[in-house]
Amino acid sequence: MTSEPSGRERDGATEAFVAHRNLLFTVAYEMLGSAADAEDVLQETWLRWSGVDLAEVRDRRAYLVRITTRQALNRLRTLGRRKESYVGSWLPEPLLTTPDVAEDVELADSVSMAMMLVLETLTPTERAVFVLREVFDLGYDEIAEAVEKSPAAVRQIAHRARAHVAARRPRGVVSAAESRQALDAFRRAVETGDLQGLLDILSPDVVLLGDGGGVKQAVLRPVTGRDKVARLVLGGLLKHAASLSLGPAQVNGYPALVVHLDGALDTVVVVRLDEGRITGLYAVRNPEKLSHMRRETALRR
């Protein structure tokens, strides 16, 4: 039988958990694409961590990351089944991020909507290995313990995941200034009804994805092509021109736009840029996914 943790051990456990909480949330969020599920994973991590004998723990950060990864993997498999019955396109939950996230270029790139969508194409284990290795720079031995594979197997998985991501990610890291410039042009075109201005900023093969979750109206399938996307965007937004306002926000480490209707938050619009043009336009309208847009979220590596 294990003895109850002493008061000092409980204090030590709490201190370690609080110190690494933002890191653990970031690990869980990058694996799940859902802030709500990441918060649930943190609750589960704390429950397990609070029962651990700290005297047996050599590296508290690594141990906490291991618990979080295993809980996130369990939830990721459940989420996969849930997404199969999701109404329309499923997009990651947008986060209103603190300014320091944008300053860490690698972190911002790893949580950008474009990258999160690329991570969605990996298997759960590939995603865990990629995130822990490429984003958090964990050693193969540590990752092997977290995903319960051999270090040799983890190296192979990491190689496969890296190649998969490289083939699908944006061709270069986009600066905040480039994103802001593209969004400003997009915003001006929408606010003035300038079809040509909108066509100029969109790539010929731009893809629009909308996530209403079956609660709010959104395109149910991807819309592809500059002309179709431009006319759909202008038609949809100009219908509500009198009650609509667009404003800037820092979402997942990058500039984005928030749409308010009658003063209430309605949509978060995030873009993917390649060579100065918008190649991906992502509109999150599902109200359940907008709760983390009301307060800033701190992310850490």
NUPAVO-417462 format. One record per residue (C-alpha): y, x, z. Coordinates in pm, 1 decimal. Layout:
N
<node><north>Y</north><east>X</east><up>Z</up></node>
...
! end
This chain:
301
<node><north>0.0</north><east>0.0</east><up>0.0</up></node>
<node><north>351.8</north><east>119.3</east><up>-77.3</up></node>
<node><north>602.2</north><east>113.4</east><up>205.6</up></node>
<node><north>935.4</north><east>-66.6</east><up>180.6</up></node>
<node><north>1220.9</north><east>161.9</east><up>63.5</up></node>
<node><north>1442.6</north><east>282.8</east><up>348.2</up></node>
<node><north>1813.2</north><east>198.9</east><up>361.8</up></node>
<node><north>1897.5</north><east>547.5</east><up>238.1</up></node>
<node><north>1654.7</north><east>514.1</east><up>-54.9</up></node>
<node><north>1800.2</north><east>173.7</east><up>-145.6</up></node>
<node><north>2149.0</north><east>323.2</east><up>-142.0</up></node>
<node><north>2028.0</north><east>611.2</east><up>-361.3</up></node>
<node><north>1861.8</north><east>370.0</east><up>-604.6</up></node>
<node><north>2176.1</north><east>155.8</east><up>-627.5</up></node>
<node><north>2398.5</north><east>460.7</east><up>-675.6</up></node>
<node><north>2181.5</north><east>596.7</east><up>-960.5</up></node>
<node><north>2158.8</north><east>257.4</east><up>-1130.8</up></node>
<node><north>2535.1</north><east>198.0</east><up>-1114.3</up></node>
<node><north>2605.7</north><east>553.0</east><up>-1239.1</up></node>
<node><north>2387.0</north><east>500.6</east><up>-1548.0</up></node>
<node><north>2439.0</north><east>127.2</east><up>-1602.3</up></node>
<node><north>2661.6</north><east>157.0</east><up>-1911.8</up></node>
<node><north>2418.5</north><east>404.9</east><up>-2067.5</up></node>
<node><north>2122.7</north><east>172.9</east><up>-1998.9</up></node>
<node><north>2309.7</north><east>-124.9</east><up>-2142.8</up></node>
<node><north>2386.1</north><east>76.1</east><up>-2456.6</up></node>
<node><north>2018.4</north><east>174.3</east><up>-2497.6</up></node>
<node><north>1909.3</north><east>-188.4</east><up>-2459.5</up></node>
<node><north>2182.0</north><east>-324.9</east><up>-2687.4</up></node>
<node><north>2109.5</north><east>-75.1</east><up>-2965.7</up></node>
<node><north>1742.5</north><east>-169.3</east><up>-2948.6</up></node>
<node><north>1799.7</north><east>-545.0</east><up>-2934.6</up></node>
<node><north>2129.8</north><east>-622.0</east><up>-3108.5</up></node>
<node><north>2191.7</north><east>-881.6</east><up>-2839.7</up></node>
<node><north>2420.0</north><east>-828.6</east><up>-2540.9</up></node>
<node><north>2269.3</north><east>-1127.3</east><up>-2359.5</up></node>
<node><north>1917.8</north><east>-985.9</east><up>-2396.2</up></node>
<node><north>2042.2</north><east>-637.7</east><up>-2302.0</up></node>
<node><north>2182.3</north><east>-782.3</east><up>-1976.9</up></node>
<node><north>1844.7</north><east>-945.1</east><up>-1906.3</up></node>
<node><north>1672.8</north><east>-610.8</east><up>-1968.2</up></node>
<node><north>1906.0</north><east>-446.6</east><up>-1715.7</up></node>
<node><north>1809.8</north><east>-709.0</east><up>-1456.9</up></node>
<node><north>1441.6</north><east>-635.2</east><up>-1518.0</up></node>
<node><north>1509.7</north><east>-261.0</east><up>-1504.7</up></node>
<node><north>1681.2</north><east>-296.7</east><up>-1166.8</up></node>
<node><north>1393.5</north><east>-501.1</east><up>-1024.6</up></node>
<node><north>1145.6</north><east>-229.4</east><up>-1119.6</up></node>
<node><north>1374.8</north><east>58.5</east><up>-1024.7</up></node>
<node><north>1446.3</north><east>-83.5</east><up>-677.6</up></node>
<node><north>1075.4</north><east>-60.9</east><up>-595.3</up></node>
<node><north>1030.8</north><east>301.6</east><up>-709.0</up></node>
<node><north>972.1</north><east>582.3</east><up>-457.7</up></node>
<node><north>1271.6</north><east>806.6</east><up>-534.1</up></node>
<node><north>1097.2</north><east>1105.2</east><up>-376.9</up></node>
<node><north>857.6</north><east>1097.2</east><up>-672.6</up></node>
<node><north>1136.2</north><east>1086.4</east><up>-933.4</up></node>
<node><north>1237.6</north><east>1423.2</east><up>-1079.8</up></node>
<node><north>1506.3</north><east>1298.7</east><up>-1322.3</up></node>
<node><north>1660.1</north><east>962.5</east><up>-1231.9</up></node>
<node><north>1845.1</north><east>918.7</east><up>-1562.4</up></node>
<node><north>1529.4</north><east>981.3</east><up>-1767.0</up></node>
<node><north>1325.6</north><east>750.1</east><up>-1543.9</up></node>
<node><north>1579.2</north><east>468.3</east><up>-1577.3</up></node>
<node><north>1595.7</north><east>512.9</east><up>-1955.8</up></node>
<node><north>1215.5</north><east>494.6</east><up>-1965.1</up></node>
<node><north>1206.7</north><east>165.4</east><up>-1772.9</up></node>
<node><north>1485.6</north><east>19.9</east><up>-1987.2</up></node>
<node><north>1315.5</north><east>124.2</east><up>-2311.6</up></node>
<node><north>984.6</north><east>-34.6</east><up>-2213.5</up></node>
<node><north>1152.1</north><east>-359.1</east><up>-2109.4</up></node>
<node><north>1358.5</north><east>-363.6</east><up>-2429.3</up></node>
<node><north>1047.0</north><east>-304.3</east><up>-2640.3</up></node>
<node><north>874.8</north><east>-601.8</east><up>-2477.1</up></node>
<node><north>1177.7</north><east>-819.9</east><up>-2541.6</up></node>
<node><north>1223.6</north><east>-688.7</east><up>-2897.5</up></node>
<node><north>877.1</north><east>-814.1</east><up>-2989.9</up></node>
<node><north>963.6</north><east>-1156.6</east><up>-2846.9</up></node>
<node><north>1297.5</north><east>-1156.3</east><up>-3028.4</up></node>
<node><north>1119.1</north><east>-1086.9</east><up>-3356.4</up></node>
<node><north>927.9</north><east>-1412.4</east><up>-3320.2</up></node>
<node><north>1246.4</north><east>-1597.4</east><up>-3222.5</up></node>
<node><north>1435.1</north><east>-1468.4</east><up>-3527.8</up></node>
<node><north>1166.3</north><east>-1609.2</east><up>-3758.7</up></node>
<node><north>1276.7</north><east>-1962.3</east><up>-3663.5</up></node>
<node><north>1650.5</north><east>-1882.5</east><up>-3653.2</up></node>
<node><north>1867.2</north><east>-2109.4</east><up>-3869.6</up></node>
<node><north>2029.5</north><east>-1900.9</east><up>-4144.7</up></node>
<node><north>2103.5</north><east>-1528.6</east><up>-4121.7</up></node>
<node><north>2067.8</north><east>-1354.0</east><up>-3784.9</up></node>
<node><north>2347.7</north><east>-1107.7</east><up>-3709.6</up></node>
<node><north>2384.3</north><east>-877.8</east><up>-3408.6</up></node>
<node><north>2601.5</north><east>-1000.9</east><up>-3123.5</up></node>
<node><north>2953.1</north><east>-854.1</east><up>-3160.7</up></node>
<node><north>3104.6</north><east>-667.2</east><up>-2865.9</up></node>
<node><north>3472.7</north><east>-623.8</east><up>-2787.9</up></node>
<node><north>3450.7</north><east>-253.3</east><up>-2707.4</up></node>
<node><north>3668.2</north><east>-24.5</east><up>-2496.6</up></node>
<node><north>3895.5</north><east>221.7</east><up>-2684.8</up></node>
<node><north>3686.5</north><east>526.3</east><up>-2586.3</up></node>
<node><north>3391.2</north><east>397.1</east><up>-2790.6</up></node>
<node><north>3591.9</north><east>445.6</east><up>-3111.0</up></node>
<node><north>3677.8</north><east>801.6</east><up>-2999.9</up></node>
<node><north>3306.9</north><east>893.1</east><up>-2987.3</up></node>
<node><north>3247.3</north><east>882.6</east><up>-3363.9</up></node>
<node><north>2867.8</north><east>912.4</east><up>-3340.4</up></node>
<node><north>2842.5</north><east>637.1</east><up>-3079.2</up></node>
<node><north>3073.9</north><east>407.5</east><up>-3277.9</up></node>
<node><north>2867.8</north><east>468.3</east><up>-3593.1</up></node>
<node><north>2543.2</north><east>393.5</east><up>-3406.9</up></node>
<node><north>2666.1</north><east>54.9</east><up>-3276.6</up></node>
<node><north>2856.6</north><east>-49.0</east><up>-3590.3</up></node>
<node><north>2742.9</north><east>-379.1</east><up>-3736.2</up></node>
<node><north>2630.4</north><east>-201.5</east><up>-4054.2</up></node>
<node><north>2406.8</north><east>37.7</east><up>-3859.1</up></node>
<node><north>2275.6</north><east>-235.4</east><up>-3629.1</up></node>
<node><north>2163.5</north><east>-427.4</east><up>-3937.7</up></node>
<node><north>1987.0</north><east>-116.7</east><up>-4069.3</up></node>
<node><north>1809.7</north><east>-80.8</east><up>-3732.3</up></node>
<node><north>1686.9</north><east>-440.2</east><up>-3772.6</up></node>
<node><north>1468.6</north><east>-320.3</east><up>-4062.1</up></node>
<node><north>1270.4</north><east>-81.2</east><up>-3838.6</up></node>
<node><north>960.1</north><east>-170.3</east><up>-3638.9</up></node>
<node><north>1020.0</north><east>-202.1</east><up>-3260.8</up></node>
<node><north>868.6</north><east>141.3</east><up>-3188.0</up></node>
<node><north>1053.3</north><east>307.2</east><up>-3478.0</up></node>
<node><north>1377.4</north><east>156.6</east><up>-3352.6</up></node>
<node><north>1320.1</north><east>280.1</east><up>-2996.6</up></node>
<node><north>1231.8</north><east>631.7</east><up>-3114.1</up></node>
<node><north>1526.1</north><east>649.6</east><up>-3354.8</up></node>
<node><north>1777.8</north><east>528.6</east><up>-3097.3</up></node>
<node><north>1652.4</north><east>758.4</east><up>-2820.2</up></node>
<node><north>1633.5</north><east>1062.9</east><up>-3047.2</up></node>
<node><north>1928.5</north><east>1025.4</east><up>-3285.0</up></node>
<node><north>2178.9</north><east>851.7</east><up>-3059.1</up></node>
<node><north>2089.1</north><east>974.1</east><up>-2710.4</up></node>
<node><north>1934.7</north><east>1308.5</east><up>-2809.2</up></node>
<node><north>1630.9</north><east>1272.0</east><up>-2582.6</up></node>
<node><north>1350.1</north><east>1522.8</east><up>-2619.5</up></node>
<node><north>1024.5</north><east>1420.8</east><up>-2785.2</up></node>
<node><north>833.1</north><east>1451.0</east><up>-2457.4</up></node>
<node><north>1074.3</north><east>1212.6</east><up>-2282.2</up></node>
<node><north>1058.7</north><east>964.6</east><up>-2571.3</up></node>
<node><north>678.2</north><east>986.1</east><up>-2574.1</up></node>
<node><north>669.4</north><east>874.8</east><up>-2209.6</up></node>
<node><north>912.1</north><east>591.2</east><up>-2278.9</up></node>
<node><north>721.0</north><east>447.1</east><up>-2577.1</up></node>
<node><north>375.1</north><east>546.5</east><up>-2448.6</up></node>
<node><north>280.4</north><east>758.7</east><up>-2749.2</up></node>
<node><north>193.0</north><east>1126.0</east><up>-2783.4</up></node>
<node><north>478.2</north><east>1371.7</east><up>-2859.6</up></node>
<node><north>313.6</north><east>1446.6</east><up>-3197.0</up></node>
<node><north>306.8</north><east>1075.5</east><up>-3284.8</up></node>
<node><north>670.1</north><east>1040.7</east><up>-3177.1</up></node>
<node><north>772.4</north><east>1326.6</east><up>-3409.1</up></node>
<node><north>607.1</north><east>1147.8</east><up>-3701.9</up></node>
<node><north>767.1</north><east>814.4</east><up>-3610.2</up></node>
<node><north>1108.6</north><east>983.0</east><up>-3576.1</up></node>
<node><north>1072.8</north><east>1145.4</east><up>-3919.1</up></node>
<node><north>972.3</north><east>813.5</east><up>-4079.7</up></node>
<node><north>1252.5</north><east>618.7</east><up>-3907.1</up></node>
<node><north>1513.6</north><east>882.3</east><up>-3998.0</up></node>
<node><north>1418.2</north><east>864.1</east><up>-4367.4</up></node>
<node><north>1420.5</north><east>483.3</east><up>-4359.4</up></node>
<node><north>1767.4</north><east>471.4</east><up>-4201.9</up></node>
<node><north>1908.8</north><east>742.0</east><up>-4431.7</up></node>
<node><north>1810.2</north><east>536.5</east><up>-4737.9</up></node>
<node><north>1988.0</north><east>223.5</east><up>-4608.5</up></node>
<node><north>2288.7</north><east>333.4</east><up>-4403.1</up></node>
<node><north>2643.4</north><east>356.1</east><up>-4544.4</up></node>
<node><north>2685.2</north><east>674.3</east><up>-4747.5</up></node>
<node><north>2932.0</north><east>836.5</east><up>-4509.4</up></node>
<node><north>3085.9</north><east>783.7</east><up>-4168.1</up></node>
<node><north>3387.3</north><east>557.9</east><up>-4216.4</up></node>
<node><north>3699.5</north><east>636.0</east><up>-4015.6</up></node>
<node><north>3879.4</north><east>373.0</east><up>-3810.0</up></node>
<node><north>4185.3</north><east>422.7</east><up>-4033.9</up></node>
<node><north>3982.4</north><east>339.3</east><up>-4347.7</up></node>
<node><north>3837.9</north><east>29.0</east><up>-4180.9</up></node>
<node><north>4182.7</north><east>-82.2</east><up>-4065.1</up></node>
<node><north>4328.8</north><east>-32.9</east><up>-4412.9</up></node>
<node><north>4053.0</north><east>-239.1</east><up>-4577.6</up></node>
<node><north>4080.9</north><east>-515.2</east><up>-4317.6</up></node>
<node><north>4460.1</north><east>-526.2</east><up>-4352.8</up></node>
<node><north>4421.2</north><east>-572.0</east><up>-4729.2</up></node>
<node><north>4154.2</north><east>-839.2</east><up>-4671.9</up></node>
<node><north>4371.5</north><east>-1017.7</east><up>-4416.9</up></node>
<node><north>4683.2</north><east>-1015.1</east><up>-4639.2</up></node>
<node><north>4485.6</north><east>-1153.5</east><up>-4934.1</up></node>
<node><north>4334.3</north><east>-1432.9</east><up>-4722.9</up></node>
<node><north>4662.7</north><east>-1528.1</east><up>-4554.1</up></node>
<node><north>4849.9</north><east>-1544.2</east><up>-4885.1</up></node>
<node><north>4565.7</north><east>-1692.2</east><up>-5091.5</up></node>
<node><north>4576.4</north><east>-1385.4</east><up>-5318.9</up></node>
<node><north>4248.1</north><east>-1402.7</east><up>-5511.4</up></node>
<node><north>4316.0</north><east>-1084.4</east><up>-5710.6</up></node>
<node><north>4407.1</north><east>-893.4</east><up>-5394.7</up></node>
<node><north>4076.5</north><east>-1000.7</east><up>-5240.5</up></node>
<node><north>3879.7</north><east>-905.0</east><up>-5551.9</up></node>
<node><north>4042.2</north><east>-561.0</east><up>-5545.1</up></node>
<node><north>3918.6</north><east>-478.4</east><up>-5194.0</up></node>
<node><north>3565.2</north><east>-616.1</east><up>-5245.4</up></node>
<node><north>3289.5</north><east>-410.6</east><up>-5406.6</up></node>
<node><north>3131.3</north><east>-571.4</east><up>-5716.8</up></node>
<node><north>2800.2</north><east>-610.4</east><up>-5529.5</up></node>
<node><north>2948.2</north><east>-716.9</east><up>-5193.6</up></node>
<node><north>2719.1</north><east>-926.1</east><up>-4972.1</up></node>
<node><north>2845.4</north><east>-1197.0</east><up>-4734.3</up></node>
<node><north>2629.8</north><east>-1292.5</east><up>-4435.6</up></node>
<node><north>2721.4</north><east>-1575.2</east><up>-4199.0</up></node>
<node><north>2566.7</north><east>-1649.8</east><up>-3860.2</up></node>
<node><north>2626.9</north><east>-1998.8</east><up>-3725.7</up></node>
<node><north>2293.9</north><east>-2021.0</east><up>-3544.0</up></node>
<node><north>2253.8</north><east>-2379.7</east><up>-3660.4</up></node>
<node><north>2545.6</north><east>-2474.8</east><up>-3432.7</up></node>
<node><north>2845.0</north><east>-2390.0</east><up>-3653.7</up></node>
<node><north>2863.7</north><east>-2421.5</east><up>-4031.6</up></node>
<node><north>2788.0</north><east>-2090.9</east><up>-4206.8</up></node>
<node><north>2625.3</north><east>-1977.2</east><up>-4530.0</up></node>
<node><north>2250.4</north><east>-2006.4</east><up>-4477.1</up></node>
<node><north>2160.5</north><east>-1734.1</east><up>-4726.5</up></node>
<node><north>2332.5</north><east>-1411.8</east><up>-4828.0</up></node>
<node><north>2603.7</north><east>-1462.5</east><up>-5091.5</up></node>
<node><north>2622.2</north><east>-1171.6</east><up>-5336.4</up></node>
<node><north>2890.9</north><east>-1070.6</east><up>-5585.3</up></node>
<node><north>3266.2</north><east>-1016.4</east><up>-5566.0</up></node>
<node><north>3374.2</north><east>-1335.5</east><up>-5743.6</up></node>
<node><north>3144.0</north><east>-1569.3</east><up>-5548.0</up></node>
<node><north>3231.4</north><east>-1411.5</east><up>-5211.9</up></node>
<node><north>3607.8</north><east>-1410.0</east><up>-5277.5</up></node>
<node><north>3618.2</north><east>-1775.0</east><up>-5383.0</up></node>
<node><north>3396.6</north><east>-1881.8</east><up>-5091.7</up></node>
<node><north>3609.5</north><east>-1695.6</east><up>-4837.7</up></node>
<node><north>3939.1</north><east>-1825.8</east><up>-4971.4</up></node>
<node><north>3807.1</north><east>-2180.2</east><up>-5010.2</up></node>
<node><north>3662.3</north><east>-2186.2</east><up>-4659.2</up></node>
<node><north>3959.2</north><east>-2035.4</east><up>-4477.8</up></node>
<node><north>4237.5</north><east>-2205.8</east><up>-4671.7</up></node>
<node><north>4083.6</north><east>-2543.1</east><up>-4583.8</up></node>
<node><north>4194.9</north><east>-2473.5</east><up>-4225.9</up></node>
<node><north>4515.0</north><east>-2284.6</east><up>-4314.0</up></node>
<node><north>4739.6</north><east>-2489.6</east><up>-4087.3</up></node>
<node><north>4534.3</north><east>-2428.2</east><up>-3771.3</up></node>
<node><north>4394.2</north><east>-2084.2</east><up>-3853.8</up></node>
<node><north>4507.2</north><east>-1740.3</east><up>-3739.9</up></node>
<node><north>4355.1</north><east>-1396.9</east><up>-3804.6</up></node>
<node><north>4407.9</north><east>-1107.3</east><up>-3566.7</up></node>
<node><north>4278.6</north><east>-753.5</east><up>-3518.7</up></node>
<node><north>4017.2</north><east>-652.3</east><up>-3259.4</up></node>
<node><north>3802.9</north><east>-350.5</east><up>-3178.1</up></node>
<node><north>3444.8</north><east>-465.5</east><up>-3234.0</up></node>
<node><north>3142.6</north><east>-238.2</east><up>-3190.9</up></node>
<node><north>3369.2</north><east>65.2</east><up>-3203.2</up></node>
<node><north>3545.8</north><east>-30.0</east><up>-3527.5</up></node>
<node><north>3842.3</north><east>-243.2</east><up>-3635.0</up></node>
<node><north>3747.5</north><east>-605.3</east><up>-3709.8</up></node>
<node><north>3914.5</north><east>-943.3</east><up>-3744.5</up></node>
<node><north>3892.5</north><east>-1239.7</east><up>-3511.6</up></node>
<node><north>3957.4</north><east>-1587.0</east><up>-3644.7</up></node>
<node><north>4106.4</north><east>-1850.0</east><up>-3414.8</up></node>
<node><north>4111.9</north><east>-2220.4</east><up>-3501.2</up></node>
<node><north>4360.8</north><east>-2427.1</east><up>-3302.6</up></node>
<node><north>4392.3</north><east>-2132.6</east><up>-3064.4</up></node>
<node><north>4018.6</north><east>-2109.1</east><up>-2989.7</up></node>
<node><north>3799.8</north><east>-1816.1</east><up>-3094.0</up></node>
<node><north>3593.8</north><east>-1933.3</east><up>-3390.2</up></node>
<node><north>3463.9</north><east>-1635.0</east><up>-3590.6</up></node>
<node><north>3434.2</north><east>-1257.0</east><up>-3570.0</up></node>
<node><north>3456.3</north><east>-1088.3</east><up>-3910.2</up></node>
<node><north>3316.5</north><east>-736.9</east><up>-3943.3</up></node>
<node><north>3294.3</north><east>-530.9</east><up>-4262.8</up></node>
<node><north>3079.5</north><east>-256.2</east><up>-4405.4</up></node>
<node><north>3269.1</north><east>-5.6</east><up>-4617.8</up></node>
<node><north>3143.8</north><east>229.1</east><up>-4887.4</up></node>
<node><north>3393.2</north><east>449.0</east><up>-5073.7</up></node>
<node><north>3692.9</north><east>244.6</east><up>-4963.5</up></node>
<node><north>3563.3</north><east>-97.4</east><up>-5067.1</up></node>
<node><north>3399.3</north><east>-373.7</east><up>-4866.7</up></node>
<node><north>3027.7</north><east>-385.7</east><up>-4949.1</up></node>
<node><north>2926.3</north><east>-604.4</east><up>-4655.6</up></node>
<node><north>3113.4</north><east>-893.4</east><up>-4496.5</up></node>
<node><north>2961.2</north><east>-1028.9</east><up>-4175.2</up></node>
<node><north>3092.6</north><east>-1347.4</east><up>-4013.4</up></node>
<node><north>2955.6</north><east>-1437.3</east><up>-3669.3</up></node>
<node><north>3030.4</north><east>-1799.3</east><up>-3573.1</up></node>
<node><north>2744.0</north><east>-1883.4</east><up>-3336.3</up></node>
<node><north>2929.8</north><east>-1964.7</east><up>-3009.7</up></node>
<node><north>2642.1</north><east>-1820.8</east><up>-2802.1</up></node>
<node><north>2712.3</north><east>-1481.0</east><up>-2959.9</up></node>
<node><north>3085.5</north><east>-1474.5</east><up>-2891.2</up></node>
<node><north>3089.0</north><east>-1453.7</east><up>-2509.8</up></node>
<node><north>3121.5</north><east>-1071.5</east><up>-2512.6</up></node>
<node><north>3439.9</north><east>-1104.1</east><up>-2718.2</up></node>
<node><north>3627.8</north><east>-1232.1</east><up>-2413.9</up></node>
<node><north>3615.6</north><east>-905.4</east><up>-2219.6</up></node>
<node><north>3574.4</north><east>-541.9</east><up>-2313.6</up></node>
<node><north>3230.2</north><east>-383.2</east><up>-2291.6</up></node>
<node><north>3193.1</north><east>-15.8</east><up>-2199.7</up></node>
<node><north>2923.8</north><east>173.4</east><up>-2390.4</up></node>
<node><north>2797.6</north><east>523.2</east><up>-2305.0</up></node>
<node><north>2569.0</north><east>791.6</east><up>-2443.9</up></node>
! end
